[in-house]
Amino acid sequence: MPAEGGVPRQLTFYPAFGPGAPRHGYDHQVMGWTPDGKSILFRSTREADGVISRGALYTVSLEGGLPEKLPMIESGAGDFAPDGKHLVYSPLFRDFRHWKRYEGGWAQDLYIFDRATRTQKRIAYSRRTERDPMWIGDTVCFASDRDGTLNLYAANPATDQVKQLTFQKTWDVRWPSTDHQDRIVYELNGELHLLNVKTGQDQALSITVPTDAAAARPSRIAVGRNLESFALSPKGERALFVARGDVLTAPIEKGAVRNLTNSSSAHDKHARWSPDGRTIAFISDRSGEDQVHVMNQDGSGEVRQLTQGFAVMLTGLQWSPDGKHLAFSDKNGKLYALTLADRKVVEVADDAFGSLNDYAWAPDGQWIAYTLGNANGNRSLHLWNALEGKSTRVTDDLFTAQNPAWDPEGKYLYLLSRRDYAPQISNLEFDFAGARNTGIFALPLQKSTPHPFPPESDEVTETPEPSKADVKAENKPEAKAEPPRNGLPVVRIDLEGLAQRAVRVPVAADNLMGLNAVKGHLLYARTGSFYYGRDGERQPSLMIFDLKKRKETEFSATTRGWALSGDGSKVLVGTQGGLQLLEVRPGAKDPKTVSTQGLYADRVPAQEWTQIYDEVWRRYRDFFYVKNMHGYDWKALREQYRPWLKHVTHRSDLTYVLTELIAELNVGHAYVEGGDQFLPERPRVGLPGARFELDARAGRYRIARIYPGHNEEPKYRSPLTEPGIDVKEGDYLLAIDGQELKATDNPYERLRHKTFTVRFTVNGKPTMEGARTVTFRPLTSEEDLRYLDFVLASKAKVDALSGGRVGYLHVPDMGAPGLYEFIKWYYPQIRKEALLIDVRANGGGNISPMILGRLGKKLLGTRFGHASEFPTTYPSVVFHGHLAALISETSASDGDIFPYHFRFAGLGPLIGKRTWGGVVGISGTGPLLDGGSVSVPQSGTNSPSGDWIIEGEGVSPDIEVTNEPADLLKGRDAQLERGVQELLKKIQADPKALPKRPKDPVKTK
C-alpha cells in the first residue's frame, strides 16, 4: 500500500500456517525490500519439509506473480547488501521465542551469503544470539545479547570486526529496522527510539497514533462457552458456574441468571454450594493472593474472606456435610480443614510426592478420606479424624488407591484401585500394556458391618410359630440406634484391619474414574483405553451401579464431567451436546437441558489484563521447578515490567509483556498463549499437492512437481496421484474450474475457497487444443506431503549409499505423530544391518523412553524351527545391528533428551549439530481468567547421579557436521551421508548378523 495510506493490495495467496502459538512467529513475515525497491523480501514456510528446511526467504514482485525463493534452503531473518549480490541472514529462526540470554544449539548466528558462488561465511559470532541483520552501506548491523542484554552492534563483513552501538543494561533493544542509509529505529522499554549509526545520536520518538482501541473497551460478553467449572445447589434447583473469573448461578428451568461476583479484577474459582443452600464458598485472588471466601447464594450482603496469609495457589474446595468446615488444598500438596465458626485452619496432610487433590468428607463431617503418593508411584488411602486431629494410614503401597467416596449412611467407604492384571498384548511385538485394570472396592467401616454383597439364594419364607420368648421380646421396647447428628449419620470406624476388610464391588474392571456414592447407588465413568494419535474405542460414559440389584447401567452415553447435588438426588452432566440434569436412578429419562446462553460477564479489559499479569507472575512463583528462580529477584522483575501494562490495548500486547517478563528467567518451555485474540476467519485454499512454475516464454504455468503420497494413509493423500487423475509433472495448467490461467495470474488466488472439488484443465503443450480436464479433491495443507517427500527421498539416499544394508527412519516429534512414524518405519527394517535414526527438528513430547526401550533391546538368543532356515529372535522382536542418530539445532525438548540417553545407553554416535537445550518439563496449571494459558517449567531433567543436564546448552554431537547451502542446493545432505559412512564402518568392523542354522543334533547315544 502507499506510504501515505490507501487500499492494501494482496501479493501472496499461498495459505500461511497457523494461527500458531506466539513463539512460532508468523508466516509470510516481511523482512524488507530488494535494493531496487521492486520486490518485497519475506520469509515463508510454503516449501518447508519440516526437517532440513523449516522456512526460507522469498521475494515477490510488486506487480504480483509467484514468489521466487532465494537459494538458501533454510532461512530466518535476512537483508540484502546494497549491490544485491550478497545477503546477510540467519539460517535459524527463533525471533519470537521467550528465552533471554539463550546459549543452546538454536542460538542464531549471522552469515554472509554470496548469491553467485552460493557459499557463505559466518560473521560476528558469539555463543548467544545474533539476530535482526541490517545492511547499511558496507556495514552489517544487528542485535545481540552477548553481554546479557540485547543491544545493537555493527560488523565489518570483510574484517569481521564488531563495534557496539547501544549500551542498554536493563531493557532489550527489540525489533530494529533500518532505512538502509544511516538510521535504525528500534523498540526500547515500550517506546520507539531512532539511532543514527554514523553520528551515534539516539533519540526517543514521541508518536501518537489515533485508535478506537476496540479491544480495550469495556463490554458485556457471553461466557457460557468458556466454563471453568460447574456444580449444583443442594437439591439441584440451580446450577453454579465459574466462567471468566466470575461466579454465576442459573435456574434449571425458570428464573434469572445471577452473576454473583461480576469483577474483572479478580479470578474467582472452585465455587461450591453449602449443604444448607444459604451460601457459596469459592477461592479468589481479590486480595492479591488466593484465599477462601464465602457469600450469600443470592448475592446479597458482603463477600467474606475466611483465610489470611496464604501465598500459594489454592484449589479443591469441599464443604463438610454438616456445613461447619471446608477442606481445600494448595499447589504444594498440603490439605487443609477450615472451621467456619472461628476461621481456624488446620493442616491435615502434606503429600511429599506432589499435589493432593483426592479427598472426601465423611457424611458426619468428622472424617476426611484422602490419598497420598508413595515412592513407587502408587497412592495409599489415609483417614483424618477431625476430633482427634490425627491421620491413620489405611492401605499400603502394593496397590494404588484413589477417589475415596463415602456411603451416605456411614457404613462403607468406597474407592477405586488398580488390582486387575490382564494386560493388553501388542501385535507388533510380544509386550504388554496395562489397561482396564481399575476396580471398585468397598471397605466396611466396622468389624461388625456385614458384607455388602453376601451370597444370593432364593429361599422360601416361612412364618414360624411365635414362642413365649419371642412374644416377650416383641413386647419389649426396641433398643434405639445412636441418633444422627443434625440429621447426619454417625460414622464409627474400626481402624484395625480396615484394609483387610476390602470387598470388590461386582463391577467389571475397566478404565474407571471419578467415583461418587449416593444412597443405594454408585456413579463413575467408564472409558476406553488411551491411544496415541486417535480416539479410544469408546468415549467416557457415566455409569450407575445399583447396590441392591447389583446391576450396572449406562447413565449417560458421553460425559465431560459431572456434578452431584448435595442430597445426591440429581446430577448435572457435561455431554457433547451441552449440560443435562438427570435424576440419580437407573433408567432416568427425560433429562433437562441446562442452558448456558444467559451467562454474561461485564468485561473491563484493563482490569482483566492486570489480574492476568499478576496471576501469571504467581503461577511462576508457585510452580517454577527451582525455588531460587534461577537467582533472579522475581518480585523486582514483576515491578520492572508492570508499567508496561498501561500501554496494553489488545490481548496480544499483554502476551508480549508477559513473555518478556518470563523470558528473564532464562529457561525453556516458558510460554503464554490464548485469550481474546479476535482473529478473523482465514480463507481456505484448495491445494493440489503440487508445485507450479511459470514458463515465461509460453506465458503459461506448468506443474513442476507432484508430491508423492501414501494414499492409503489419509494424512499422506496426494490428490493428483489418486486413481483416475491423469496429470503428470511437466503438464501445463491452462485453467482452474474453467477459468483460463495466464502468466499474469496467481494460481493460488484462483484456488481460494475451493475446498470441495477442483477442476484442472491440463495439457502436455501450452494450448487448449487436446487439453483434458481432471477433477480432484484438494488439500487445505501440503505440510504432511512435503514431510513425506523428505522422508522418502532420505530413505532412498540411504538405500543407495549403503546398497540397502542401512535402514533409515525419521521421528518428527516425541508425540503421537512421532510414534506413528517410528512404528511405521522401524519394524519393517528390523533386519537391516544398521539403522540411522533421524531426530533432526524433532519437536519434542514424551515418548523417548518408549523408543529407546525398543532400540536398546539386546539379542539374547535365537530359535530355529522345522520349515525355515531363518531364525526368530529372543526377545521376539529385536534389532540386531548398529545404530547412529542424526541431531540438529532444532531437535528440542524430548528431542534433546532422546539423543542424550541414546549416547548414555551406548547405542551409537550422534551426528549433526548441537540441540536446542530445553528440558524443564511443563504441565497444566489451569486456565487464566480469559481462557488463555501459561506454561510453567515445573520439572527439570537430571542425570542418574542427580546433576542438572542439557538445559540451556543442548546435546553436542560426537561428530559435528554442518549442512552447507551449496551442498543442499545440489541435493546433498552431508549429515545423512556421514551417518551412513559411520554405520558402514561399524558393519565392516563388527558385522551384526543372525546366526545360520546349526547342524541338526544327533541324540542316538
N, C-alpha and C positions, 0 to 999 in steps of 0.2 A: 504494500500500500504506500501511497505517497507520504513523505516525512511530515508534511503539513496536515495530514489527515485525509480521510477518504474511505472508499469502499475496499476492503481487502479482496485480493484475488488469489484463489487457491491454486497452488502449483503442483502439489503431490497428492496422489489419491490412493496409494497402496496403504492398507489398513495398518495403523500403529498397534503395537502390543498394549495390553493393559485394558483399563486403568490398573496399574500395579501399586505396590506399596511405595511410599515416598523414597525409600532408599534405592529403588531401582531406577529412579530418574524418569526421563521422558523420551519417547521415541520421536524421530524426526526433529531432533533438537538442533536449532540453528546455531552454528558456530561462527559464522562470519560471511565474507564475500570473497570471490576471486579478485585478484588485483585489478582486473579490467572493469570490475563492477557490473559485469553482465550476468553473473551467476551467483547463486547462494550456496555456501558451504554448510552442510548439515550432517548429522550423524543419524544412522538408521540401522535397525536390525532386520531389514527386509530380506536379506540373503544370509543371515546368520545361521550357522549349523548348530550353535549352542555349545561347541567344544573348542575348535580352533578359532572360530570367529563368533564373537558374541555381539558384534556391532561393527560398522565401518563408516568411513566418511564418503560422502557423495556431493556432487554439485548438480544443481538443477538450474536451467536457463530461465531468465525472467520471461522468456517467450513461451515457456511450458515445455512439454515433451517428457520423455522418460529421463529420470536422473542418470548420471554417469558415476560409476563407482571409481574412487581413487585406487591406486594399485595396492595399498596396504590391506592385507586380509583382515586384520583386527585393528580397530582404532577407537581411541577415546577422543578427547578434545584435540583440536588442531588449528593451525593457521598457516596461510601461505606466506612465503617470502615475497618481497616486492617484485622480484623477477618472475614469479610463478613457477620457477623450475625446482624449487625446494619447498618442503613443508617442515614445520616443527609440530610434533604431535606426541601424544602418549598412546602407546599400544593398549594400555589398560584404561578402564573407565570405572571409577568409583566416586564420582564427583558428589553424589548425593548421600554417601554413606555417613553414618553418625559415629565417627570414631576419630577423635583428635589424637595427634602425636602417634599415629599408627606406624608400625615398623615391620609388619608382616610381608609375606611374599607378594601381596596385591598392591603394595605401595607403588604409585605411579612414577615412572621415570620419563624423561623427555628425550626425543630422538630427532635428529635432522635427517629427513628422507630426501634422497636425490631421485627425482622422477625419471631421469634419463637412464641412470645405471641401476635404479631400483635397489640401491644399497642405503644403509643408514648408519649413523654413529650416535652414541649416547652423549649427552652434554649435561653439565650442572648436577652431577649425581650426588645424592645423599641417601642415607638409609631410610629416611622418611619420604614425605610426599612432595613431588614437583607436579604442579597442575596449572591449568588455565594459561597455556602458552600464547604469547602475542608477539608478532614480529613487527618491530619498529625500526625501519632503516636497516642497519647492519647489526642490530641487537635483538636478542630474544629476551623478552620479559616474561616473568612467570611468578606464581605464588608458591611458597614452600613453608613448611613448618619445621624446618631443620633445626631451629633454635627453640622450639616449643610452641610458638605462635605463628600462624600464617602471616607472612609478610611478603612484600614484592621484592623481586630480585631481577637483575639484568645479567645476561650471559653473552659473551662474545663467541659465536659459533666457531670461529677459526681457532681461537686460543683456549677456549673453554674457561676463561677467567670469569668469575662471578662477583658481582657487586650488589650489596644490599641497598634497596631504595627506600623502604619504610622500616620503622623500628618500633612497632607496637609490641607491648608486653602483656596486655590484658585481653584485648579483643582481636580476633582474627580479621585479616583483610580478606574479604569474600567477594567472589564473582566479579573479578576485574574484566574490563573490556576497553579496547583501545580504538582511537581514530586512525591508527597507523601513521601518525605524524609525530606527535610528541606528548600526547595526553593519554592518561589511563583513568577511567572512572571506576570506583570500587565502593563496596559497602563496608562500613565500619560502625559497630555499635548501633545498628539500625538506621544509620544515616549514610548518605552518599558523599563521597569525597572525590576530588579531582586533583590528580598528581601530574605535574609537568616533569617528564623524565629528564629533560635537558637542564632545566633550572633547579629542579628539586622542590619547587613551590608546591605545597599541598594545602588545599582549602576545602572546608566543609561547604556543601551546597545546600542552600535553602530552597526547597521545591514544594510548591503547593499544587496538589492535584485534586481538582473538584471531583467529588464522588457522592453518589447517593447512599453508599455503604449499606446496600440492601441486606447483606448477610449479617450485619451487625444490629439491625433494627429489632426492638422487642416485638414479639409476635405470639399469638396463641397457636399451638401446634397440636395435632393429633399424635398421641403416644401409644395407641393400642397395639401397634405392630412391633413395638420395641419393649416388651415386658421383660423386666429383670426377674420378677418372681410373682407368684400368685398364691393365695390362701383363701380360707373360708371363715365366716363367722361361726360361733359355737354350734348353731343349729342349721347353718347353711342358708340363711336368708339373703346374705350379701356376700359378694366376693371382695377380696382385699388384694390390691395390686401395688407393685412398685414399678414405676416407669419414669424415665427421665429424671431420676433422683427424687421423685415425689411419691408420697403415699396416698393412694386413692381407694375409695370403696365404690362399688357399683351394685345395684339391685340385681337379683337373679331375673326378675320379671318386671316389677313396677317400682317406680321411684326415681330419684335423682342420683346422678353420679356426684361424688364429693371428692374434690382434691383437698386433702386434709392439711398438707404441708405447703404445697404450691410455692416453692422457693427455688430460684436459680442459683443461689449462693451456697447450697448445701447438697450433699449426696445422701439422701435418706434411703435406707435399705433394710432388708431382713425383717420386714414388718410381720407381726404376729398378733392375732386377736386374743384377748384374755378369756379364760374359761367362763367368766360371768357375763361376757359380752359388753362390758362397760368401757373398756379401754383397749388401746392398741399400743404395743411396745414395738420399738424399732431402734435401729442403730443409725446414728447421724454424725457427720463431721461438722455440724454447725458451730461448734465451739473451737474448731481448728484441729481437733483430733476425734477419732471415733469414740463415742460414748453411747451408753444405753439411755434411751428416752422413753417416755410414756405420755399418751394424750388421750383425751376423751374420744370415743369412737365416732361421735357426731361432729367432731371438730371444734366443739365449744371449749372455752377455757384456754389455759396456757399449756404449752408443752413443758413437761417437767423432766429435767435431766437427773438421772438416777445414779450415774457413776461419775467419778472425778479421777483425773490423774493418769488415765490410760494414754499411752503414746505408741500405739501399735494398732494394726488393722484388727477389728473385731468382727465376729461372724456368728451365725448359727443360733439365734435366739430361740429359746423354748420355754414356754410357761410350764410351771408345775400345775398339775390338775386342780390343786386347791387354790390357785391364783395368788399364792403368797410368795412365790420365788420365781426367778428367771435363771435359766442356765445359758451360758454363752461361752465361746472360746475365742482365742486370739490366733494370729498367724503363727506364733511361735510354738503352738502345741499345748497351750495351757487351757484347762477347762475351769470355769468359774461358776459359782452359785451366788446369786444376789437375792437378799431378803428385802422385799419392798418396804416393810414396816420401818426399818432403821437404815435402809440403803447400805447395809453391810455386805461386802463382797468377800467370799471365801474361795481360795484356790482349791479345787477338787483334785486335779491331776495335772501332770506335766508329761507329755509324750516326748521322750528323748529322741525319737526317730522321725519326727515330722509333725504335720498338722494333726489336730484332734477335732474331728467333726462328726463323730459317730457315737451318739449318746441319746438316752431317752429317760424321762422321768417315770417312776413307778406311779400307779394310779392313786396312791395316797399322798404323793408328793414328799415322801420320806426317803426315797432311794433314787439314785441315778445309776443306770447301767451304761457302761461305756467300754470302748475297746482301745487298747494301747498296742503300739508296734513292738516287735521283737527284733533281735539282731538277725534272725534268719528270714525276715520279711513277712512272717505271719503276724496276725494280730490276736490278742488274747482278751477275754472278757473280764471286766472288773466291776465291782459294785461299791458304791459310796453310800454310807448311811449318814443322813443329814443330822440326826440327833447326836450321834457319836462323833461326827466329823472324821470318819475313818473309812478307808478303802480296803477291800479284800479282793485278791486275785482269785478268779473262779476257774479259768481254763489255762492250760499250759500252751506251749508254742508248737505242739505237734500238728495241730490243725489250726487254720485261720478262722476266727470268729468275727462276724460283722453284723450290722443292722439289728441290734437288740430291740425287741418290741414286747411290751408288757401286755399280758392278758388283762383286759379291763376289770376282771373280777379279782385280780391279785393272786391267782393260783399258779400261773405258769409264766415263764419268761421264754419267749421265742427268739431265735436267731438264725442267721444264715451261716453256713460253714462249708468249706470245700473239703469233702471227705470221700468223694466218689472218684475212683481212678479206673476208668475205662477209656483211655485216651484215643483220639483220632490218630490214624496211621497215614502217613504221607504216601501218595502214589508216585512220588519222584524218587524217593529212597526210603530205606527201612528206618524210619524215625517216627517219633510220636509228637503230638501237640496236645496239651491239656485243654479241655473244653467240656462244657456240660457236666461239671463236677460239683456244682453247688446244690446242697440240700437244705431243707428247713428242719430245725430241731427244736424240741420243747424241753425246758428244764422245770420239772416240778419243784416249786419253791420250798415245800416242806416234805419231810420224810414220809409223812402220813398222807400226802396228796396222792390220789390214785393215778394209775396210768391213764394218760389222756385218750389212748386208743386201745382199750382192752380187747381180747378176742371176742368176735361176734358169733352168736349162736342163736338160732331160732328155737325157743322153748315154749312149752305150754304153760300158761299162767294158771296156777292152782290157788284156790281160796281155802286155806286150812281152817279147821275149827278153832275158834279162839280158846286158849287155855285160861285158867284163872289168873296166871301171872300176866298174860297178855292183857286181860281185862283190867287188871290192877295198873299195869303200866300205861294203858290207854287213858285211864282216868287221872294219871299223874301229870302235873303241869310240865310242858315241854321246856327243855333246857334252852336258854337263849344263846344265840351266837354273839360273838363280840360285836357290838354295834359299830357301824361305819362312822367315820369322822366326816362331818359336813356332807353326808350322803356319799362319801367315797369309801371304798373297801379298805380294811386294814390289811397291810401286806406284812406277813410273817415269813421269814426266810431262815431255814436251817442251812447255814453256810457250809457246814461239814458235809462233804460228799456230794455237793450240788452238781459239780461237773459230771460225776459218775451216774447221775440220775437222768442224763440226757436221753431223750427219746426221739427217734426220727418221725417226723410228720409224714404220713403216707402220700407224698408228692414226689413224682419222678425227678431225679436230679437233672439239672439243666443249667443254663446260664441265667441264674436268678439274681434279682437285685431289688432293693427298695422295699423291705418288709414292713407291713403295718398289721396290727392286731386290733380288731373291733369285736364286739360281743358276738360270739358264735362264728366268726369268720377271720380269715387271713387274706390280706391283699399284698400282691407282689407283682413284679414284672418278669416276664419270661421272654428272652430274646434269643436270636440266632447266634451262631459262632461269629467271631470277628474275622473279617477278611481284609487283607491289604489290597486296596485298589478296586473293590467292588462291594456292593451291598451284601449283607448276610442273607441266608436263605429265608429269614423272616424278620420283620420289623418288631421292635419291642411291643408286646401286648400286655395289657393289665389283666391279671388273673385274680379270681376269688375262690377261696377254698372253704367249703362248709365243714366245720369241725365236727358237727354231729353226724352228717351224712357221709363224711369223708370223701367228698366229691369236689373236683376242681372244674371250674367253668371259666371260659374266656369272658371277661367282663367288658373289655374294650379292645377292639382289634388292633388299634395302634395307640401308643401313648408317648408323649414327650414330657412326661412328668405328671404328678397328680398331688392333690392336697385334700386331706380329710377335714370334715367339720369336727369341732371339738367333741361332740357327742357321738361321733362315729357313724352317724346315720346317713351322711351324704358325702360324696366325693366329687371334686372338680378335676376333670381330666383334660390334659392338653392333647389334642389329636391333630392329625394333618389338616382337618377341616376347621380347627378352632377349638374353643373351650366348651366342654359339655359337662353338665351337672347330672349325676345319677344317684339314685338311692342305693345304699350299700346292701345289696342282696342279690343272690344268683338270679339270673334271668330278668334283671331290672330292664324295663322297657321305657320307651318314650323319653330319652334323655332331653334335657333342656339346654338349648344352645345359649351360652352366655356371651353376649356381645361386648366387644371392647371398643366399639366405634365411638362411644361417648366419652372416652378418656382423653382429656386435654390437659395441657400444662401451659402456663404463661412463661414464655422463654425470654429471658433478658441475656443476650449473648455475652456481653461484657462480664456479667456476674458468673455465668457458667464457665467462661474461659479462665477466670481467676480461680474458681473452685477446682477445675481440672488441673491447672498448673500446680496447685498445692497438693492435690491428691497424687499426681504422678511423682512429685518430689517425695511424698510419704511412702509410696509404693517402693521406690528405690531404697529409701532408708530402711524399710521393713523387710524387704526380700533380697537385697543385694547379697551375693554369695559370701562376701567377707565383711566383717563389721567395721574395718578401718576405711571403707570406701576408697580403697587404693591410696590412702594417705591424703585425700583431698578433704577440705573443710566443706562438707556438704551443705551446712547451714549458710555459710558465706556465699556459696555458689547460687543458692536459691535467691538470696537478696541481690546478688550481682545481676541476675537476668530478669528479676521482677519488673524493673522499669520498662522493659520491652512490651509488657502487656498493654500499656496504653496505646501502642501503635497497632495492635491486632484488630483487624476488621473482617477477618474470614477465618474459618477453622484451619485452613491450610497455613495461615500465618501462625496460629497457635502451635500447630505441629512443628513448624520451623523453629519457633522459640524453644519448644520442649526438646527437640532433637539436639539443638545447640547446647542446652543445659546438660543432658545426659551424656553427650559426647565428651564432656570434660572428664568423665571417669575413665577414659582410655580403656574401653572394653568392647568386645564384640557382642553381637546379638542385643544391642540396646536400640529398641525400635518403638516408635509411636505411629499409629495409623488409624484410619477410620474417622468416625464422626460425621458431621454435616458437611458434605462436600458439594452438594447441589450440582452434580455433574450432569450435563445433557446426555441424552441417549446418543450413542455412536451410530453412524450409518454403517450398515453391513455391506461388505464387498464380496461378491461371489468369485472365488479363486479357483483356477483350473489345475493347480499343482504343476505349474509350468513357468518357464521364463520366456519373456518376449525380447526381441531385439529389432532395431529398425534397419531395414535395408534402404538406405538413403537414396540410392540410385533408382530403385524401383518405386520409392515413395510408399512402401508397404511395411507392415510389421510381419515378422517371421517368428515361429515358435522355435526358440533356440534350444530349449532343454525341457524335457518332460521328466519329472522326478519319478524314479521307480517306486513302486509301492508294494506292500504286502496286503493285497486287497482282502484277504481273509481276516485281517485284523482291522476292526473299524477305525482305530486311531491312525492307521497307516494306509488308508484308502487313497489311491491316486486316481482322480476322476478320468483322466484321458487314457489310462491303461486298462480300464474296465472292459469287459467283453462287449463287443458291438460298437466300440468307439474307434472309428477309423481316422486317427490323427497321428502323424509322425513328426519327429524332430526335423526341422527344415521346412515344414509346410508354412505357407503364407496364411496369415489370419486376415481375411478380407472383410468380414462383417461379424458383428455381435448382435444376436437377436434381430437379424435382418437389417441392421443399421450399418452402412458401409463405414469401414475404419480406414482412415488416411493417416499419413505421416504426421499431420498437424494435430491429430487427436491423441489423447492418452487412453490406452485400453482399460486402465483401471477405473477411469472416470466412467467409462461405459458399463463397467461391471458393478457399479454401486447399486445396492438394493436388490441385487439379483441372487437370491439365496435359495430358490426352489429348483429351477432348471435353467440352463443357459444353452443357446444355440450358437455354435461357431460355424461360420462358413469358411472353409479352408480349401487350399489348392496347392499343388506342387509348383505352381508358377504364379506370378503376381497379377493374374487376371481372373475375371469371373467365369471365363469360358472353361467348362469342365469342372467347375468347383462343386464341392459336396458339402452338405450340412450335417453336422452331428449335434446331438443333444446329450448333455451330461448333467450330473448333479454336482454342483460346485462345493467347495470347502469355504469355511469362514476364516481358516488359518492354515498356512502351509508350514508352520513351525515343525510339526511332527515329521512331515515328509522330508524337510531339509535335514533333520537329525538322522532319520533312517538312511538317507543318501550318504551322509558322512560315515555311518557305521558300516554300511555295505562296501563303500569304497575302501575303508580302512581294513576291513577283513580281507578284501581281495588283494590289497597290497601285502598283507602279512602272508597270505597263502602263496603269492608269487615269490616273495623274498625268501621264504623258508621251504619252498617246494611242498607245501601242505603239512609240514611237520609241526608248525606252531599255530596254535589257535589264538583267537582274539575275541574279546568282548569289552564293551564299554558300559559303565554303570553311571547313568546321568545324575543320580542323586541317591540318597540313602533312605528313600521313602518307597511308596507303592510303585511308582514308575521304575525306580532303580531295581527293586526286587523282581519286577516283571522282566526287565531286560536280562538280569542275571540268570534267572531260571530259563528264559528262552534260549540263551546262547551258551550257558555253561554246560548243561547236561549233554547236549548233542556233541560237544567237543571233549567229552570226558576221557577219550582215549588218545588225544593228541600227546605228542612227546613233551610239549611245553605249552604254556598258556600265558598270553600277555593281557594283564588286567589293566584297563584304561579307566582311571578315575579323574582324568583332567576335566575341569569345570564341574566337578561333582558338587551339587547344590546342598548336600547335607541331609540330615534326617536322623535316623536312629537304628538302622538295620545292619550297621557294620559288624556287630558280633555274629549275626547270622551268616554273613558272607565269609567272615574269617573262620568261623567254625567249619564250614564246608571246605574251604581251601586248606585248612590246617589238618584235615584228616590224614592219617598215615595208613599206608598199606600194611596190614598185619598178617595177611595170608591170602591164599587163593584156593579155588575149588575147580576140579575137573569132573565133568560128567561123561556119560557114555557116548553121546551123539556129537560132541563138539571138541575141536582142537583148541578152542579159545577158552581161557579160564574166566570164571567170575571172581570177584574180589571179596575179601573180608576186611573191613566192612563192605556192605553190598555195593555202595556207590562211593568210590574214592578216586580222586585224581592222582595218578602216579606219574608225575612228571615235574618239570621245572617251572617256576613261576617268576614273573617280574611284573612291576606295576609302573604305570606312567602317571605322573602328577604334574600339576600346573599351578600358577599363581591363583587361579580361581577354584581350586579344589578346597572346599570350605566346610567348616563345622564338622559333621561326622565324616565328611570328605577329607578333613585333616586327621581325624582320629584313625581312620582306616589305614592310611599309609604308615602312621607311627607304629601301630600294633602289627601291621604286616611285616615291618622290619624287625620289631621286637620279637616276634614269633619266629624269626629266621626263615621266612617264606621265600625271600628273594630280594633283589636290588630294587631301589626306587630310582626312576629315570625321569628327568624333566626339570622343573623349576620349583623353587620353594613355595609352599602352600600358603593359604590365606592366614591361618593362625587365629581362629575364633572358636574356642571350645568351652566357653562357660555357658552351660545349657539353660534353656528357658522353659517355663511352663506357665499356665494361665494364672492371673491374679484377679480375674473378674473384670466385668465391663466398666468403663468410665461412664460418667453421668450421661453423655450424649451417645452412648453405644460404641464409642471408639475403644481402642485397646492400647495397652502398653506392655511391652515385653521387658521383663527384668531378668538379667543374667543371675541365675539362682544356684547353679551347681557347677563347680569347677571340675576340670579334668586333671587327674593326678596319676603318677607312676605307681607301680606296686609298692614302692617304699614311701609313698605319700607326697612326693615332690610335685609342685605345680609344673605342668608341661604344656607346650605348644602355644598357649595363649599369648597373643601379641607378637609372636615370632614366626610360627608356622613350622612345617616339617621340611627340612632340607633334603634334597635328593642325594643318593650315593653317587650318581653320575649326572652332572648338570649338563643339560642340552637345551639350547635356545633355537626355536624355530625362526629363522631369519626370513624376512619378507620375500627376498629374491627366491629362496627355496620354495616357499609356499606358493608363489606365483607359478612355479614350474610343476606344481602338483606334488612336491616332496614334503614329507613330514619327518624331519630329522629325529625327533623324539621317538616316533614309532619305529623308524629304521634302526635306531640304536638299540631299542628294546629287542627287536628281532635278532640283531647281531649278538647281543649278550646271551640270549637264550640258545642260539645255535652253538655258541662257545660251550655253554653248560652241557648241551646234549652231546657234543663231541667229547668233552672231558669225562662225563659221567652219564652214559646212556641210561635212561629210565624206561625199561620195557618189562611187560609182564612175562613171566616165565613160560617156556614152551612145555608141552605136556611131557611128564617124565615117563620112563619106561613102566609098563604095567608090572605091578608087584607079583612075584611068584611065591605062593604060600603052601607049597606041597610038602615041605619038610617040617 
